[in-house]
Amino acid sequence: MTDFTHVPQIAVVDDHQDIRDLVKRFLEQHGIKAMTARDGKELDTLLVSCKPDLIVLDIMLPGEDGVSICKRLRSSGNKIPVIMLTAMSEDTDRIVGLEIGADDYMTKPFNPRELLARIKAVLRRTSGSSSDESSSKNLKFYKFMNLRLDVQKRELTETNGTLIALSTAEYDLLLTFLMHPSETLSRDQLLDLARGRTAQVFDRSIDTLVSRLRKKLRETTDSQDVIKTVWGGGYCFTAEVEHEFA
């Protein structure tokens, strides 16, 4: 049994019924409610009636594939965390999953216990209950350049109120930079601080996340690159950061 006070609801999307049944049964044995869908259409129907806490989404699906589904969800503003599944193991597939806004990635075949650990790690990150955030309960906003990060709503906006869509992983990474401005953070430190070792993120995924976040920030800060690469060291957030408390 997990130690969640709120029973998480997980949507498992896979066209193989044996995999859906296996994952559903395993999760429910560990105190997590699981719903299943065999393709994008069934997932859309499911999302009309309920809002799962996380989606386990296979890439290889009949009709609309998992990449297109995840991209469509993110473009519509849906922030439900997504763990991608695929039988492929090439780096390009992992990178694509992260670039479209997925929060984690696993290859088939997988150990159900590892999937459970990944689910727990992502749910912890998206719950906003990390020790770093809880230690600053009265902190409401981080401000830098022409942007403001609302740590309670987990939203990044421009001064004119325009919302900048961030995936869970991008938000975690930006928050880490804002909590450690002007510090050179290695890839290992970013993995520990932003995503946690329990997530077992692939080392190079940090570079992908930094690149994706850097691009979004550059588009809204007059092309200024506020995330500097420190050769041999890691990355440094160079913008001046202000704090606003409730």
Secondary structure, 3 states (H helix, E strand, C coil): CCCCCCCCEEEEECCCHHHHHHHHHHHHHCCCEEEEECCHHHHHHHHHHCCCCEEEEECCCCCCCHHHHHHHHHHCCCCCCEEEEECCCCHHHHHHHHHCCCCEEEECCCCHHHHHHHHHHHHHHHCCCCHHHHCCCCEEEEEECCEEEECCCCEEEECCCCEECCCHHHHHHHHHHHHCCCCEECHHHHHHHHHCHHHCCCCCHHHHHHHHHHHHHHHHCCCCCCEEEECCCEEEECCCCEEEEC
